[in-house]
Amino acid sequence: MINGLKRAAALGAAAVALAAGAVAGTVGTASAAPQHHRPPAPSRHCVEAPGHWARLWHPGYQDRHHHARHAGYWTRVWQPAHRDCRR
């Protein structure tokens, strides 16, 4: 009879410890879960950059005998509009 009581007490203590560990584990997991934040609202941190033409340099190249086969030249390329957001 005493052995049965000891066994029941030991199983009860083990169950309580296991349940406490499970609760502590879920609390730790919940705090480590990724937070879902809204995208930043238009504010002083965001600047709308309109589209514009930019100059791009294409360097010249030479053949294997170091003779200039193509001179460098400038071209204009279109940079589309975009938003720059700084934190």
TORKOL-4160 file (C-alpha; in steps of 0.2 Angstrom, whole numbers, padded with zeros to 4 digits, m for minus):
87
<pt num="1" X="0000" Y="0000" Z="0000"/>
<pt num="2" X="0014" Y="0012" Z="0004"/>
<pt num="3" X="0023" Y="0008" Z="m0012"/>
<pt num="4" X="0007" Y="0012" Z="m0022"/>
<pt num="5" X="0006" Y="0029" Z="m0013"/>
<pt num="6" X="0024" Y="0032" Z="m0017"/>
<pt num="7" X="0022" Y="0027" Z="m0035"/>
<pt num="8" X="0006" Y="0038" Z="m0037"/>
<pt num="9" X="0015" Y="0053" Z="m0029"/>
<pt num="10" X="0030" Y="0051" Z="m0040"/>
<pt num="11" X="0019" Y="0050" Z="m0056"/>
<pt num="12" X="0009" Y="0065" Z="m0050"/>
<pt num="13" X="0025" Y="0075" Z="m0047"/>
<pt num="14" X="0032" Y="0070" Z="m0064"/>
<pt num="15" X="0015" Y="0075" Z="m0073"/>
<pt num="16" X="0016" Y="0092" Z="m0064"/>
<pt num="17" X="0034" Y="0095" Z="m0070"/>
<pt num="18" X="0030" Y="0089" Z="m0088"/>
<pt num="19" X="0015" Y="0101" Z="m0089"/>
<pt num="20" X="0025" Y="0115" Z="m0082"/>
<pt num="21" X="0038" Y="0112" Z="m0095"/>
<pt num="22" X="0026" Y="0112" Z="m0109"/>
<pt num="23" X="0018" Y="0128" Z="m0103"/>
<pt num="24" X="0035" Y="0136" Z="m0102"/>
<pt num="25" X="0040" Y="0130" Z="m0119"/>
<pt num="26" X="0024" Y="0137" Z="m0127"/>
<pt num="27" X="0027" Y="0154" Z="m0119"/>
<pt num="28" X="0045" Y="0154" Z="m0126"/>
<pt num="29" X="0039" Y="0149" Z="m0143"/>
<pt num="30" X="0025" Y="0162" Z="m0143"/>
<pt num="31" X="0038" Y="0176" Z="m0139"/>
<pt num="32" X="0050" Y="0170" Z="m0153"/>
<pt num="33" X="0036" Y="0170" Z="m0166"/>
<pt num="34" X="0039" Y="0183" Z="m0180"/>
<pt num="35" X="0029" Y="0199" Z="m0178"/>
<pt num="36" X="0018" Y="0204" Z="m0192"/>
<pt num="37" X="0020" Y="0223" Z="m0195"/>
<pt num="38" X="0011" Y="0234" Z="m0207"/>
<pt num="39" X="0020" Y="0242" Z="m0221"/>
<pt num="40" X="0026" Y="0259" Z="m0217"/>
<pt num="41" X="0014" Y="0273" Z="m0220"/>
<pt num="42" X="0019" Y="0287" Z="m0232"/>
<pt num="43" X="0029" Y="0299" Z="m0220"/>
<pt num="44" X="0044" Y="0309" Z="m0220"/>
<pt num="45" X="0054" Y="0293" Z="m0221"/>
<pt num="46" X="0048" Y="0290" Z="m0239"/>
<pt num="47" X="0053" Y="0300" Z="m0254"/>
<pt num="48" X="0044" Y="0297" Z="m0271"/>
<pt num="49" X="0058" Y="0298" Z="m0285"/>
<pt num="50" X="0050" Y="0302" Z="m0302"/>
<pt num="51" X="0056" Y="0294" Z="m0317"/>
<pt num="52" X="0071" Y="0302" Z="m0326"/>
<pt num="53" X="0084" Y="0300" Z="m0339"/>
<pt num="54" X="0101" Y="0295" Z="m0333"/>
<pt num="55" X="0118" Y="0295" Z="m0343"/>
<pt num="56" X="0127" Y="0278" Z="m0344"/>
<pt num="57" X="0145" Y="0276" Z="m0349"/>
<pt num="58" X="0149" Y="0261" Z="m0360"/>
<pt num="59" X="0168" Y="0259" Z="m0359"/>
<pt num="60" X="0178" Y="0255" Z="m0375"/>
<pt num="61" X="0186" Y="0238" Z="m0378"/>
<pt num="62" X="0202" Y="0232" Z="m0387"/>
<pt num="63" X="0206" Y="0216" Z="m0396"/>
<pt num="64" X="0219" Y="0204" Z="m0390"/>
<pt num="65" X="0232" Y="0214" Z="m0399"/>
<pt num="66" X="0227" Y="0229" Z="m0389"/>
<pt num="67" X="0220" Y="0238" Z="m0405"/>
<pt num="68" X="0205" Y="0249" Z="m0401"/>
<pt num="69" X="0190" Y="0240" Z="m0409"/>
<pt num="70" X="0177" Y="0250" Z="m0401"/>
<pt num="71" X="0177" Y="0268" Z="m0393"/>
<pt num="72" X="0168" Y="0271" Z="m0377"/>
<pt num="73" X="0152" Y="0281" Z="m0378"/>
<pt num="74" X="0138" Y="0288" Z="m0368"/>
<pt num="75" X="0119" Y="0283" Z="m0369"/>
<pt num="76" X="0104" Y="0288" Z="m0360"/>
<pt num="77" X="0094" Y="0276" Z="m0350"/>
<pt num="78" X="0077" Y="0278" Z="m0342"/>
<pt num="79" X="0076" Y="0276" Z="m0323"/>
<pt num="80" X="0058" Y="0272" Z="m0319"/>
<pt num="81" X="0049" Y="0280" Z="m0304"/>
<pt num="82" X="0051" Y="0272" Z="m0287"/>
<pt num="83" X="0050" Y="0275" Z="m0268"/>
<pt num="84" X="0065" Y="0277" Z="m0257"/>
<pt num="85" X="0060" Y="0273" Z="m0239"/>
<pt num="86" X="0073" Y="0276" Z="m0225"/>
<pt num="87" X="0072" Y="0271" Z="m0207"/>
